[in-house]
Amino acid sequence: MNYCTQCLQPDTRPNIKFNAQGVCPACEYWSTLNVMDWDEKRKILLEICDFGIAHKSWGYDCIIGVSGGKDSTRQALFVRNVLKMNPLLVCCTYPPDQVSDRGAYNIQNLISRGFNTVIVGPAPQTWKKNMLNGFYKYGNWQRSTELALFTSVPRLAIAYQIPLIFWGENPALILGELGVRSNGYDGNQMKWANTLAGGDPSWLCVDGITKKDVLCYSYPADEEMTRAGLRIIYLSYFWKVWSRLENGMLAAVHGLDVRDDHSETIGDILGVEALDEDWITVNQMIKFRKFGFARVTELVCEEIRFGRMKREEGIPLIEKYDGKCSDKLVGNFCDYLGISIEEFWRVADSYTNKEIFEKDKKGSWKLKYPVGVCHAR
Ligand SMILES: [Zn+2]
């Protein structure tokens, strides 16, 4: 396990490659922000808007995927108020017994700003079975729910014949996830992100679940997207300042309700994302056991790149809070999926990466590698 020499990104992130100087792709991108031709970028963005306007349907010239979870407020307001476009919002919701009051409030808050919003609600029974399937098969209960979230937007774009989709973060630039094969703003290959794995839902068709049940999880095929002329555009490419902190603050000014939980219970130091349900924290804890990093590392890395935090200030925050999750959350998660706490830890242990973790004297898993230390390559 090795760390980027500039931020605290580890090389254990799937689909990442550091350069010869040991710098991660996200830091490489950040270093170009001050020398980029922003006028040229603006021109590209306006041309994209013209494409949307030329192909509008029912008066809508673009679609934006939103949630009550994090940065969609910024995207929706920017597209309507700054780009002067007429967006239709699409929101794939969690089942009623999973969505948090805060998440329900946040999506209502966004809609109340005057947006027409299409809500997609996959059946809770199938949803829950899929979560359990992903938990066992990949150690990632979000595997199916992310698929539904990412699928709902292009599906609706095809159905409503509105071919322009605005998305927020380009994971290749912002995180260094190179699987998405993007030139910077083109998101048409986003289904190749690590957890979407090409958008194929066939692994969900087990335990009595049929093709009909996975409609909401079936990402459109390339041919369908080409036929519909879809263009998925990452807005983050066109913003000089894109970070969880800025996005969260801007959304909060516009009424987003953020978390007030303690960092140690939710493995988070800002509390501005994953607001619409609580068990993403459980997933982040398992992700930490797989790859040795989770949300706090990502937040700290952004703060380091923006020069608001020193590398050595970030290390103790990661050591203290990354991958943390309270027993209460684990208990609630197990109740929801109908599994025992023992079974949960058996699965979590099976996904713990023994190459980078070892057990301490108390029997707890600890990273073998000190956070932030770069090894010779
Ligand atoms: Zn870096």
Residues whose N, C-alpha, C, O or C-beta is under 5 A from the ligand:
A	BS01	ZN	C4 Q6 C7 Q9 C24 C27
